[in-house]
Structures are given as C-alpha cells and as structure tokens.
Amino acid sequence: MHVAIIGTYPPRRCGIATFTADVEMSLRELGIRITIVPVDGDLGEETNSARCGSDIRRGEHRGIDSSAPGSYEIAAAWLNRSGVDVVLVQHEFGIHGGEAGANLLRLTERLTVPYVVTLHTVLPHFSHSQAAVLQDLCGRAAAVTVFTASGRRLVLEQELASASSLRVVPHGAPVELYRAVRSPETRRKLGLPGCGPLLSTFGLLSSGKGLELTIRSLSAMTAEWPDLRFVIAGRTHPGVLRHEGEAYREALQALALELGVAEHVVFLDRFLSIAEIADVLASTDVFCTPYRNEDQIVSGALTFALAAGCPVVSTPYRYASDMLAGGAGIIVPLDDVNAFTTALRTVLRRGPSRDSALAAANNLSGSLSWPSVARTLSRVLDEASQMHTPQVQASLDAVAVDPFIAAAPARTHVRALCDDCAVLQHAALRVPRLEEGYCVDDAARLLPLAARWAREPDQREYWNVVIIRLLAFLRAAALGGRGSMRNFMSWGRTWLDEPHDGDHVGRAVWGLGELIREDSHVEEAVELFGLIAPRAATTPYSHNLAYTALGVVAADSRDPAMAENLGAIDAALSLWRPGHDPLWRWPEAQLTYDNARLPEAMMHVGARTNNERLIDDGLTMFHWFDELCTSHGHYRFPGHRGLRPGGDLRLSGDEQPLEAAAMADAAMAAHLITGDPTAILLVERAWSWFNGNNRLGRHLGCVETGAGRDALCELDVNRNCGAESTIAYHRCAARWEDALHRPQTLKLR
C-alpha cells in the first residue's frame, strides 16, 4: 500500500507536524510506502527517501502553500497521477488557508484517489463556516478518524460525517517513552535536583494551559514536600510569541516569586526532543494538565504522559475526561485551587490511591504506543484504499440492486400488532403494549397495505379478515360524529375521546380512498368514505387537507363520482405557495411531521384537475424539501421538534420513519406525473434510509420480522416497534417494490 500524508511537517515545530512525522514513521515500520505532502513546507532535494520517497524529489510537487488555493489544486492533480492508493489528510482549521480552512476543499473535491481525514479539533458547536467545511470534507472521505469516543459522539451529534465512516484511532505515543529509565543521572541531565517528588507538564506555552493553578497549589504543599519541583517544559507558542511575546511565561514567573515558590518551579525554555520528553516523564511523579479549554478533544502531552505510565491530575477538558475515566488520574473542576491541591496530595502520597492510579496508567499505556496505533490506522487506510471516490462512483454504469435492499419484509410483526379489534398502537421492543390500545390513524394507515397483501392467494383470507375489522373500527369511530371521528380506544374497548376534527379524520379518508382504489371491499368503504370525506375536505388543518386530498384522488381513480369535493380541495391547495425565499420554499412557517405529504397532495390533485400551477408548486416544494434533507447521499429528515426558517436541521430532534415513507410516495408521484426517471433514485434513497443509509448507519427495519423501529435518535435508534413506524416501513418497501417494476434503468445514488 502506498499512502500520501498531507499535514504540517518538521522542521516546522507544532503538534501536528510532530504527529505527521510519528504517523509516517510508524506506518513505514509496517512496510507501508509513504509520501509526505507538507503544508507550508518544502522537503527540498536533499530530503532523504526515508522521509519522503522519490516521487516528490523529482520536483513534480514539493508541498502545499496554505495561503494559495491553486496550490491545493496542483497537489490534487499530482496525487491523482502519483500512484498512491490512499491519501491521509491531517485536519486542523489553523493549518489550511481560506475561511475555516476552506482551501483544503480545493484538493479533496478534485481527488480521484480515496482519502481519510484525521480530525484534530472537534468542538461541541462549530461555527456555520466551520461546519460547512467539515461536512464537505468528511462527506467525501472514505473514512474519518477521531481520537476518542467523545469526539465520535460530537461529530455524530452535529451530523458532520456518517456513522459508518467514523473510526476511533487513538493518538499514538513514541516508543522512546517506553524505554526511558528513572534515575538521578536522568534528572541531572535536565538540570533537576537528584531527588524529591516531581510534577511536570510540557508543550507550547499559552494562557490556555492554566499552569498558574499548579503554581498556586505548590504554595500549600512545600511544607510537606520541601524538595518538591514543578517542571514546565517547552517554548512559548509561536503565534502567542508574535502577538504577546513572553508575557505569559513572565506572569508565571512573577506569580511563583509572589507566592514564595520560585525555587520550586523549573522552566525548561526550549523545544524538547523526544528523548528529553521521555527523560522528563520517566522522572515525573504526577503529570499536570490544568487546561482551561473544556472543549479540547486531544492532547499529545497527556497521551505521552499516560504512555509513560504517569498518573495525572487534570481539569475536565474532553480528552482528559475520556482518557482518565479508567482511573489513571484525578479530574478536578476548573480554577479550583483547593481541589487541585487535594488531588496532587492524594496521588503523591504513598498508598492505595497512588497505586491504583499507577496501575491504571500502566494498563492504558500499551494501547497508546505508535506500533499499536499504526496497526489500527493501517486497517482503516487499507479499507479506504479499496473504496471508490464520489467522482469515480458517479461515473459507474448501472448496477444490480442489493438483494437485501430489494427484499420484501416479512409481516410477522404486523400480524402480532393486529388483534380481533384493530391494530395496537405501540410495542415495547417487539411485544405489543395492550395497555396503549388503538387509534384511528394506524387503522387507516394499515388499510391499503392489507388490501395489497390480500391480493396474494395464500394471504387473501387472513388480510381480508383484518380489513373487515379495521373497517368496523373506523365505522365505530365515526358513529355520531357527523363527519368528525373519535381517535383513541382502550384495549378494554372504551373510547377515550369524543368525536372531533383532526388529522386522524383525513387519514381515515386517505386509507379508505386507497382501499377503494385497490378494488377491495368497495361497497363498505364507499359508505364510510361518503360519511366523513365532505367534512374533511373543508378542514383548516394543512395535513388533514393533504390526507383528504390523497384519499379523494385515490377514490376518484376508481369512480369519478367519488370526487365531488375535488374542486374545493383544489381551491384550498392552490392557496399553498412555495414562497419567494429560496431558503424556505414552503407554505408554512414550520416543518413538522409527514412533511412530503403536502407537495405529494398538490402534485396528485393538480394532475387530476389539470392545474399546472399546482403541479409546479408541488414540484418546487418537493425538490426544495428533498435538497434540504439530502446529506452525504442519505436523507436527514426534520425531527420531532420541527424546523423553522434559519433553524439548524441537526438540532431538530429524532427522525421519524413516516418521513421516509412520505418521501418515497412523493418521489413516486413526481416520477409518475413528470416522467422524470431520477425521481426513482429518491424512492431508493428513502427506502435505504430504513436499511442503514442514514446519519448513524443503523437499520430501522428488520426484513426477517417486518418490525420497524420507532425513531432514529441523536446517537442510537428507538428500539420499540410501534404500528406507525412498522407500517411506514412496509409502505416504503411497497413503494420501492413498485419502483423496481418501472421501465427505467436504476443508477447509483
């Protein structure tokens, strides 16, 4: 395997440059060929092949100038013809030019070689420009690596990458750390006293390090440990040095002098070699990271300390919270001198607490060595090298449909939800919850599916009985309502509400209309349809009107006399306009639920009444909604909290299965009305949402049982399998089955 690595690189002195060099060396030791493409650096003709490889030294490409967008394009062209199998990109906003490092996209958008990106910064809330860059960068990547489980969770929560592409690959530590020996001679080499307890920290200095907290703790500890020393190793950060000079180091020195502990604080004001860092850590009794940025997602210094087996006292930034969860140190609140002092005393004193922290640090140490990390990373790179990039994938010819995706789900769970009354609303996992009873919504949703299944000879008797029971339930709900209906019934056959208008009435009209279209139990359905449809057609509720419209159009396809309310519905739907704001082409101020039903109803009614404007408006709304929901080749639907103009789709809550079913139906409507074959691809995308093509890469439907999960939540699925989600799963499967029988050739998403 031949890997190109993009990142800052020595002689530049920064954490990512060191990281790039360490990755390079550890992968080389596995026999992997490496080419370095340095950012803001030139390897030059004299660079030996152990550090780069002959390709770069030909002068075809030396590196990337982060301030020049064209430099990234040149690098992409060179990489595409270089023969590398995969590119590993080190990402940090500060090392790539453009707004939020957007120059890097000039390279990744042009690569025909698959790439893996390592995220060195993961925040709980990125700015809009940062999130946009990361979504593009990660969306094209064959894989995305983060250092901790917390980092993975934050990326998933903000929907910056798909769950299937995310890998946790720890930050590695050099093998030199495992070879260093604690001795008086080691301490003397560093200019330290030959004995006495030692606290330490290292890295580029800046005020965010919070080192004054440790210095303040010293003043309360020197009476117990008069020979205690705190080593602060490292130069001032170059960026800080340019703007502030040595102000922070001087402030620390002044604080130590003020508190009377100046002789206990040792500054090693230089960029330490790995060997020197190993010597410091070998001599360290407690490593300190009192950092002030709680969102910090990685720390090479903490990784090195743990690899060296040092117990740690730290503030609660994210990386420390992850790494010390196993007991390798103590986490204390920010700016709490008393807590920090108590923790230092606990770890310094001989006893069970120190022994436990040492044991946990040593236990963690082995998994952090670069050889161990390199093996994990090489597997990720190898898998990525075998994947097609989006550019290559899009050029492939027609492909066979995945047999799993094409499979028709079993109906076991639907049958489990049906009893001698109707269909039970909810389930605990796959066990029906009798105590939750029944509702009109679910009975109406199931009617057309039951009619479809009743066409199968070996299924006819069972599903015809189910249809009769559902009709009886809907009829009872409509009795005495004068066009309105009850909705909820207990398992004990007691109605829990009075007749009222609402979406359940529109769903009943819709279900009955589709039952009539299926030419099933027409006489019984027509009687009930005529009872409730006229009132539902005058409803002021948008979803109720959409459901009613779909039912009327369906019934009208069987008998035009059924559509006496179609004129009023056409007039009402014609008031829905997409709006002039290109960012909000929707007739309402909020996206709520079952959203694609609105444009679907407009398209169907417009086609039936020859209202071209209504069709166009419906298509405009549908395509806008499709674009809003499409992310990295899958759908991300507005969640249960809803979405308003300017809102963040990622924060809208749990995604509901009925959204996918509605999208499939609307896409099929767009195809049937316009003849556009690409709409079939959207049916496939909606169906594949149930089968793992979603932001978490999780399945929401089970082919073997036919059960549908209740929601795609922030980090997992709701494993309960109620009627609404299960019926949505089967309805979407039915639409996909219809799509497979259309005459056009299916292409890749």
VEXNUTI-28727 format. One record per residue (C-alpha): y, x, z; residue in three letters. Coordinates in steps of 0.5 Angstrom, whole numbers, padded with zeros to 4 digits, always signed. Layout:
<atoms>
YXZALA/...
</atoms>
This chain:
<atoms>
+0000+0000+0000MET/+0007+0002-0002HIS/+0013+0000+0003VAL/+0020+0001+0002ALA/+0024+0000+0008ILE/+0032-0002+0008ILE/+0036+0000+0014GLY/+0040+0005+0017THR/+0037+0012+0018TYR/+0038+0019+0021PRO/+0042+0023+0021PRO/+0046+0016+0023ARG/+0046+0015+0030ARG/+0045+0008+0032CYS/+0039+0004+0035GLY/+0037+0001+0028ILE/+0037+0008+0025ALA/+0032+0010+0030THR/+0028+0004+0030PHE/+0027+0005+0022THR/+0025+0012+0023ALA/+0020+0010+0028ASP/+0017+0005+0024VAL/+0017+0010+0018GLU/+0013+0015+0022MET/+0008+0010+0025SER/+0006+0007+0018LEU/+0006+0014+0015ARG/+0000+0015+0020GLU/-0004+0010+0018LEU/-0004+0012+0011GLY/+0002+0008+0008ILE/+0006+0011+0003ARG/+0014+0010+0005ILE/+0020+0010+0001THR/+0027+0009+0005ILE/+0033+0006+0002VAL/+0038+0008+0007PRO/+0044+0003+0008VAL/+0051+0007+0009ASP/+0047+0014+0008GLY/+0045+0019+0002ASP/+0038+0022+0003LEU/+0040+0027-0002GLY/+0036+0032-0006GLU/+0034+0036+0000GLU/+0030+0031+0004THR/+0023+0033+0004ASN/+0018+0028+0002SER/+0015+0027+0009ALA/+0021+0023+0010ARG/+0022+0019+0004CYS/+0018+0020-0002GLY/+0019+0023-0009SER/+0022+0016-0012ASP/+0028+0017-0009ILE/+0029+0024-0010ARG/+0029+0023-0018ARG/+0037+0021-0017GLY/+0035+0014-0019GLU/+0037+0011-0013HIS/+0040+0014-0007ARG/+0042+0009-0002GLY/+0046+0003-0001ILE/+0053+0002+0000ASP/+0054-0004+0005SER/+0061-0005+0003SER/+0060-0005-0004ALA/+0056-0012-0006PRO/+0054-0008-0013GLY/+0050-0003-0009SER/+0045-0008-0007TYR/+0044-0011-0014GLU/+0043-0004-0016ILE/+0038-0003-0011ALA/+0034-0009-0012ALA/+0034-0007-0020ALA/+0031+0000-0018TRP/+0026-0003-0013LEU/+0023-0008-0018ASN/+0021-0003-0022ARG/+0019+0002-0017SER/+0012+0000-0016GLY/+0013-0001-0009VAL/+0008-0007-0006ASP/+0013-0010-0001VAL/+0020-0009+0002VAL/+0021-0009+0009LEU/+0029-0011+0011VAL/+0032-0009+0018GLN/+0037-0014+0019HIS/+0043-0014+0024GLU/+0049-0017+0022PHE/+0054-0011+0023GLY/+0050-0006+0018ILE/+0051-0010+0012HIS/+0057-0012+0009GLY/+0061-0018+0007GLY/+0062-0025+0011GLU/+0056-0025+0016ALA/+0052-0019+0012GLY/+0052-0024+0006ALA/+0052-0017+0002ASN/+0045-0017+0003LEU/+0043-0023+0000LEU/+0045-0020-0007ARG/+0039-0016-0006LEU/+0034-0021-0004THR/+0036-0026-0009GLU/+0034-0021-0014ARG/+0028-0018-0011LEU/+0021-0020-0015THR/+0018-0016-0010VAL/+0016-0020-0004PRO/+0020-0018+0002TYR/+0019-0018+0010VAL/+0025-0018+0014VAL/+0026-0016+0022THR/+0031-0020+0026LEU/+0034-0015+0031HIS/+0039-0020+0033THR/+0037-0027+0035VAL/+0042-0032+0038LEU/+0042-0039+0041PRO/+0047-0041+0037HIS/+0049-0038+0030PHE/+0056-0039+0027SER/+0056-0043+0021HIS/+0056-0037+0016SER/+0051-0033+0020GLN/+0046-0039+0020ALA/+0047-0040+0012ALA/+0046-0032+0011VAL/+0040-0032+0015LEU/+0037-0039+0012GLN/+0037-0036+0005ASP/+0035-0029+0008LEU/+0029-0032+0011CYS/+0027-0038+0007GLY/+0026-0033+0001ARG/+0022-0028+0006ALA/+0014-0027+0005ALA/+0015-0026+0013ALA/+0020-0026+0018VAL/+0018-0022+0025THR/+0022-0022+0031VAL/+0021-0018+0038PHE/+0019-0024+0043THR/+0016-0031+0043ALA/+0023-0033+0046SER/+0026-0030+0039GLY/+0021-0034+0035ARG/+0023-0040+0039ARG/+0030-0039+0038LEU/+0029-0038+0030VAL/+0025-0045+0030LEU/+0030-0049+0034GLU/+0035-0047+0029GLN/+0031-0048+0023GLU/+0032-0041+0020LEU/+0025-0040+0018ALA/+0019-0044+0017SER/+0014-0043+0023ALA/+0008-0041+0018SER/+0013-0035+0016SER/+0015-0032+0023LEU/+0011-0027+0027ARG/+0012-0024+0033VAL/+0012-0016+0033VAL/+0014-0012+0039PRO/+0019-0007+0039HIS/+0015+0000+0039GLY/+0016+0006+0043ALA/+0014+0013+0041PRO/+0008+0017+0043VAL/+0012+0022+0047GLU/+0014+0017+0052LEU/+0006+0017+0054TYR/+0006+0025+0054ARG/+0011+0027+0059ALA/+0010+0029+0066VAL/+0014+0028+0072ARG/+0015+0035+0075SER/+0021+0039+0079PRO/+0022+0043+0073GLU/+0023+0037+0068THR/+0029+0035+0073ARG/+0032+0042+0073ARG/+0032+0042+0065LYS/+0036+0036+0065LEU/+0041+0038+0071GLY/+0038+0034+0076LEU/+0036+0036+0083PRO/+0029+0038+0084GLY/+0027+0032+0089CYS/+0029+0025+0091GLY/+0029+0018+0088PRO/+0032+0017+0081LEU/+0035+0011+0078LEU/+0036+0011+0071SER/+0039+0008+0064THR/+0040+0010+0057PHE/+0043+0008+0051GLY/+0050+0008+0047LEU/+0055+0006+0053LEU/+0060+0000+0052SER/+0062-0005+0057SER/+0057-0010+0056GLY/+0052-0005+0059LYS/+0054-0008+0066GLY/+0053-0001+0069LEU/+0058-0002+0075GLU/+0053-0007+0078LEU/+0048-0001+0079THR/+0054+0004+0082ILE/+0056-0002+0087ARG/+0049-0002+0089SER/+0049+0005+0091LEU/+0054+0005+0096SER/+0050+0000+0100ALA/+0043+0005+0099MET/+0045+0012+0100THR/+0045+0012+0108ALA/+0037+0010+0107GLU/+0036+0015+0101TRP/+0042+0020+0102PRO/+0039+0024+0096ASP/+0039+0018+0091LEU/+0041+0019+0084ARG/+0043+0014+0078PHE/+0043+0018+0071VAL/+0047+0015+0066ILE/+0045+0018+0059ALA/+0048+0017+0053GLY/+0054+0018+0049ARG/+0060+0012+0048THR/+0058+0007+0042HIS/+0062+0010+0036PRO/+0065+0003+0035GLY/+0068+0003+0042VAL/+0070+0010+0042LEU/+0074+0009+0036ARG/+0078+0003+0039HIS/+0078+0004+0046GLU/+0076+0012+0047GLY/+0072+0014+0053GLU/+0076+0008+0057ALA/+0069+0005+0060TYR/+0066+0012+0062ARG/+0072+0014+0065GLU/+0072+0007+0069ALA/+0065+0008+0071LEU/+0067+0015+0074GLN/+0073+0012+0078ALA/+0069+0007+0081LEU/+0064+0012+0083ALA/+0069+0016+0086LEU/+0073+0010+0089GLU/+0066+0008+0093LEU/+0064+0015+0095GLY/+0058+0016+0091VAL/+0061+0020+0085ALA/+0056+0026+0087GLU/+0050+0020+0086HIS/+0052+0019+0079VAL/+0050+0023+0074VAL/+0053+0023+0067PHE/+0049+0026+0061LEU/+0054+0025+0056ASP/+0050+0026+0049ARG/+0045+0023+0044PHE/+0039+0025+0048LEU/+0033+0027+0044SER/+0026+0023+0044ILE/+0023+0029+0048ALA/+0029+0029+0053GLU/+0029+0021+0054ILE/+0021+0022+0056ALA/+0023+0027+0061ASP/+0028+0022+0064VAL/+0024+0017+0064LEU/+0018+0021+0067ALA/+0023+0022+0073SER/+0025+0015+0074THR/+0023+0011+0080ASP/+0027+0005+0078VAL/+0030+0003+0071PHE/+0036-0001+0071CYS/+0039-0006+0065THR/+0044-0010+0069PRO/+0047-0012+0062TYR/+0052-0017+0061ARG/+0050-0021+0055ASN/+0045-0026+0057GLU/+0043-0027+0049ASP/+0041-0020+0048GLN/+0034-0021+0045ILE/+0032-0014+0044VAL/+0033-0007+0048SER/+0030-0001+0045GLY/+0032+0002+0052ALA/+0028-0003+0056LEU/+0022-0002+0051THR/+0022+0005+0052PHE/+0022+0005+0060ALA/+0016+0000+0060LEU/+0012+0004+0055ALA/+0013+0010+0060ALA/+0011+0006+0066GLY/+0017+0005+0070CYS/+0019-0001+0074PRO/+0025-0005+0072VAL/+0031-0008+0076VAL/+0035-0012+0071SER/+0040-0018+0070THR/+0037-0024+0066PRO/+0038-0023+0059TYR/+0033-0026+0054ARG/+0029-0020+0052TYR/+0028-0018+0060ALA/+0026-0025+0062SER/+0021-0024+0057ASP/+0018-0017+0058MET/+0019-0017+0065LEU/+0015-0024+0066ALA/+0009-0021+0068GLY/+0011-0017+0074GLY/+0014-0011+0071ALA/+0020-0011+0075GLY/+0025-0016+0078ILE/+0030-0020+0075ILE/+0037-0022+0079VAL/+0043-0026+0077PRO/+0049-0023+0073LEU/+0054-0020+0077ASP/+0050-0021+0084ASP/+0051-0014+0087VAL/+0047-0016+0094ASN/+0041-0019+0089ALA/+0041-0013+0085PHE/+0041-0008+0091THR/+0036-0012+0095THR/+0032-0011+0088ALA/+0033-0004+0088LEU/+0031-0003+0095ARG/+0024-0007+0094THR/+0022-0003+0088VAL/+0024+0004+0091LEU/+0020+0003+0098ARG/+0013+0004+0098ARG/+0009-0002+0099GLY/+0006-0008+0095PRO/+0012-0010+0091SER/+0013-0003+0088ARG/+0005-0002+0087ASP/+0005-0009+0084SER/+0011-0007+0079ALA/+0008+0000+0077LEU/+0001-0004+0076ALA/+0004-0009+0071ALA/+0009-0004+0067ALA/+0003+0001+0066ASN/-0001-0005+0064ASN/+0004-0007+0059LEU/+0005+0000+0057SER/-0001+0001+0052GLY/+0001-0005+0047SER/+0008-0002+0046LEU/+0006+0004+0043SER/+0008+0005+0036TRP/+0001+0006+0034PRO/-0001-0001+0037SER/+0005-0004+0034VAL/+0004-0001+0027ALA/-0003-0004+0026ARG/+0000-0011+0028THR/+0006-0009+0023LEU/+0002-0007+0017SER/-0002-0013+0017ARG/+0004-0017+0016VAL/+0006-0013+0011LEU/-0001-0013+0007ASP/-0001-0020+0007GLU/+0006-0021+0005ALA/+0005-0016-0001SER/+0000-0021-0004GLN/+0005-0026-0004MET/+0009-0029-0010HIS/+0016-0029-0009THR/+0020-0035-0010PRO/+0022-0032-0017GLN/+0015-0031-0019VAL/+0012-0037-0016GLN/+0017-0041-0020ALA/+0015-0038-0027SER/+0008-0040-0026LEU/+0005-0045-0030ASP/+0001-0052-0028ALA/-0003-0051-0022VAL/-0009-0055-0020ALA/-0008-0060-0014VAL/-0010-0057-0007ASP/-0016-0061-0006PRO/-0014-0062+0002PHE/-0008-0065+0000ILE/-0011-0070-0005ALA/-0016-0072+0000ALA/-0015-0080+0002ALA/-0015-0080+0009PRO/-0021-0084+0013ALA/-0019-0090+0016ARG/-0023-0090+0023THR/-0016-0089+0027HIS/-0013-0095+0023VAL/-0019-0099+0025ARG/-0019-0097+0032ALA/-0012-0100+0033LEU/-0014-0107+0030CYS/-0017-0112+0034ASP/-0018-0119+0034ASP/-0011-0121+0034CYS/-0007-0116+0030ALA/-0005-0108+0030VAL/-0004-0105+0037LEU/+0003-0101+0037GLN/+0001-0095+0041HIS/-0004-0090+0043ALA/-0005-0084+0048ALA/-0007-0079+0043LEU/-0012-0083+0039ARG/-0014-0088+0044VAL/-0010-0095+0043PRO/-0006-0097+0049ARG/-0008-0104+0050LEU/-0002-0105+0055GLU/+0003-0104+0050GLU/+0001-0110+0046GLY/+0003-0112+0039TYR/+0009-0112+0035CYS/+0011-0116+0028VAL/+0014-0109+0025ASP/+0007-0106+0025ASP/+0003-0112+0023ALA/+0008-0113+0017ALA/+0007-0105+0015ARG/+0000-0106+0015LEU/-0001-0112+0011LEU/+0000-0108+0004PRO/-0005-0103+0006LEU/-0010-0107+0008ALA/-0009-0111+0001ALA/-0010-0105-0003ARG/-0016-0103+0001TRP/-0019-0110+0001ALA/-0020-0108-0007ARG/-0025-0103-0005GLU/-0032-0107-0006PRO/-0035-0104+0000ASP/-0029-0105+0004GLN/-0027-0112+0002ARG/-0030-0116+0008GLU/-0027-0112+0013TYR/-0020-0112+0011TRP/-0020-0119+0008ASN/-0021-0121+0016VAL/-0016-0116+0018VAL/-0011-0119+0013ILE/-0012-0126+0016ILE/-0011-0124+0023ARG/-0004-0121+0021LEU/-0002-0127+0017LEU/-0004-0131+0024ALA/+0000-0126+0028PHE/+0006-0127+0023LEU/+0006-0134+0023ARG/+0006-0135+0030ALA/+0012-0130+0031ALA/+0016-0135+0026ALA/+0014-0141+0029LEU/+0020-0145+0032GLY/+0025-0139+0030GLY/+0028-0143+0024ARG/+0027-0137+0020GLY/+0028-0132+0025SER/+0022-0129+0029MET/+0019-0126+0035ARG/+0017-0119+0035ASN/+0013-0117+0041PHE/+0007-0120+0044MET/+0003-0117+0050SER/-0005-0116+0050TRP/-0005-0122+0054GLY/-0003-0126+0048ARG/+0004-0127+0051THR/+0010-0127+0047TRP/+0015-0122+0051LEU/+0022-0124+0047ASP/+0025-0130+0044GLU/+0026-0131+0036PRO/+0032-0127+0034HIS/+0034-0124+0027ASP/+0033-0116+0026GLY/+0029-0111+0022ASP/+0023-0114+0024HIS/+0024-0120+0020VAL/+0026-0116+0014GLY/+0020-0112+0015ARG/+0016-0118+0015ALA/+0019-0121+0008VAL/+0017-0114+0005TRP/+0010-0114+0008GLY/+0009-0121+0005LEU/+0012-0119-0001GLY/+0008-0113-0003GLU/+0002-0118-0001LEU/+0004-0123-0006ILE/+0004-0117-0011ARG/-0003-0115-0009GLU/-0005-0122-0011ASP/-0008-0122-0004SER/-0008-0129+0000HIS/-0002-0131-0004VAL/-0002-0138-0002GLU/-0002-0137+0005GLU/+0003-0131+0004ALA/+0008-0135+0000VAL/+0008-0141+0005GLU/+0010-0136+0010LEU/+0015-0132+0006PHE/+0019-0138+0004GLY/+0020-0140+0011LEU/+0023-0133+0013ILE/+0026-0130+0007ALA/+0032-0134+0006PRO/+0035-0133+0012ARG/+0033-0125+0012ALA/+0037-0125+0005ALA/+0043-0127+0009THR/+0043-0122+0014THR/+0049-0117+0016PRO/+0044-0111+0018TYR/+0043-0106+0013SER/+0036-0104+0014HIS/+0034-0111+0015ASN/+0037-0113+0008LEU/+0034-0107+0005ALA/+0027-0109+0007TYR/+0028-0116+0005THR/+0030-0114-0002ALA/+0024-0110-0003LEU/+0020-0116-0001GLY/+0023-0120-0005VAL/+0023-0116-0011VAL/+0015-0115-0010ALA/+0014-0122-0009ALA/+0018-0123-0016ASP/+0014-0119-0020SER/+0008-0124-0018ARG/+0012-0130-0019ASP/+0019-0130-0021PRO/+0020-0137-0018ALA/+0020-0133-0011MET/+0026-0129-0013ALA/+0031-0135-0011GLU/+0035-0130-0006ASN/+0036-0124-0011LEU/+0043-0126-0013GLY/+0045-0126-0006ALA/+0042-0119-0005ILE/+0044-0116-0011ASP/+0051-0118-0009ALA/+0050-0115-0002ALA/+0047-0109-0004LEU/+0053-0108-0009SER/+0058-0107-0003LEU/+0054-0101-0001TRP/+0057-0095-0005ARG/+0056-0088-0004PRO/+0063-0086-0002GLY/+0067-0080-0005HIS/+0066-0075+0000ASP/+0061-0070-0004PRO/+0058-0068+0003LEU/+0057-0075+0005TRP/+0054-0080-0001ARG/+0052-0085+0004TRP/+0055-0092+0005PRO/+0054-0092+0013GLU/+0057-0087+0018ALA/+0051-0085+0021GLN/+0044-0083+0018LEU/+0039-0087+0023THR/+0032-0088+0021TYR/+0027-0090+0015ASP/+0034-0088+0011ASN/+0031-0087+0004ALA/+0029-0095+0004ARG/+0037-0096+0003LEU/+0037-0093-0004PRO/+0030-0095-0006GLU/+0032-0102-0005ALA/+0038-0101-0009MET/+0034-0098-0015MET/+0029-0103-0015HIS/+0034-0109-0014VAL/+0038-0106-0020GLY/+0033-0105-0024ALA/+0030-0113-0023ARG/+0037-0115-0024THR/+0040-0110-0030ASN/+0045-0108-0025ASN/+0046-0101-0028GLU/+0052-0099-0023ARG/+0047-0101-0017LEU/+0041-0097-0020ILE/+0046-0091-0021ASP/+0049-0092-0014ASP/+0042-0092-0011GLY/+0040-0085-0015LEU/+0046-0082-0013THR/+0045-0084-0005MET/+0037-0082-0006PHE/+0039-0075-0009HIS/+0044-0073-0004TRP/+0039-0075+0001PHE/+0034-0071-0002ASP/+0038-0065-0002GLU/+0040-0066+0005LEU/+0033-0066+0007CYS/+0030-0060+0003THR/+0030-0054+0006SER/+0026-0048+0004HIS/+0021-0052+0000GLY/+0020-0057+0005HIS/+0023-0063+0008TYR/+0027-0063+0014ARG/+0029-0071+0016PHE/+0034-0073+0020PRO/+0031-0074+0027GLY/+0031-0080+0032HIS/+0038-0078+0035ARG/+0041-0079+0028GLY/+0046-0075+0024LEU/+0054-0077+0023ARG/+0058-0073+0018PRO/+0059-0066+0020GLY/+0053-0066+0024GLY/+0048-0061+0025ASP/+0041-0063+0022LEU/+0038-0058+0026ARG/+0040-0062+0033LEU/+0039-0069+0030SER/+0032-0069+0034GLY/+0025-0071+0033ASP/+0023-0072+0026GLU/+0019-0079+0025GLN/+0013-0080+0020PRO/+0016-0086+0017LEU/+0022-0082+0014GLU/+0017-0078+0010ALA/+0013-0085+0007ALA/+0020-0088+0006ALA/+0022-0081+0002MET/+0015-0082-0002ALA/+0017-0089-0004ASP/+0024-0088-0006ALA/+0022-0082-0010ALA/+0017-0086-0014MET/+0022-0091-0015ALA/+0026-0086-0018ALA/+0021-0084-0023HIS/+0019-0091-0025LEU/+0026-0093-0026ILE/+0028-0087-0030THR/+0022-0084-0032GLY/+0024-0077-0029ASP/+0018-0073-0028PRO/+0021-0068-0023THR/+0021-0074-0018ALA/+0014-0074-0018ILE/+0015-0067-0014LEU/+0019-0070-0009LEU/+0013-0075-0008VAL/+0008-0069-0007GLU/+0013-0066-0002ARG/+0014-0072+0002ALA/+0006-0072+0003TRP/+0005-0065+0004SER/+0010-0066+0010TRP/+0004-0069+0013PHE/+0000-0063+0011ASN/+0004-0057+0014GLY/+0009-0056+0009ASN/+0015-0058+0015ASN/+0019-0053+0019ARG/+0014-0052+0024LEU/+0008-0051+0019GLY/+0004-0057+0023ARG/+0000-0062+0021HIS/+0002-0069+0023LEU/-0004-0073+0019GLY/-0012-0072+0020CYS/-0016-0073+0014VAL/-0022-0074+0018GLU/-0020-0079+0022THR/-0014-0082+0019GLY/-0009-0081+0025ALA/-0002-0080+0024GLY/+0002-0076+0030ARG/+0008-0080+0032ASP/+0013-0074+0031ALA/+0015-0067+0029LEU/+0019-0065+0035CYS/+0023-0059+0037GLU/+0017-0054+0038LEU/+0011-0058+0037ASP/+0008-0065+0035VAL/+0008-0071+0039ASN/+0000-0072+0039ARG/+0000-0079+0040ASN/-0002-0083+0034CYS/+0001-0090+0034GLY/+0001-0095+0029ALA/+0008-0094+0026GLU/+0006-0086+0025SER/-0001-0088+0023THR/+0001-0093+0018ILE/+0007-0089+0015ALA/+0001-0083+0014TYR/-0003-0088+0010HIS/+0003-0091+0006ARG/+0005-0084+0004CYS/-0002-0082+0002ALA/-0003-0088-0002ALA/+0004-0086-0006ARG/+0001-0079-0007TRP/-0005-0082-0010GLU/-0001-0087-0015ASP/+0003-0080-0017ALA/-0004-0077-0019LEU/-0005-0082-0024HIS/+0002-0081-0027ARG/+0001-0078-0034PRO/+0006-0072-0033GLN/+0003-0065-0031THR/+0004-0063-0024LEU/+0008-0057-0023LYS/+0009-0052-0017LEU/+0014-0054-0012ARG/
</atoms>
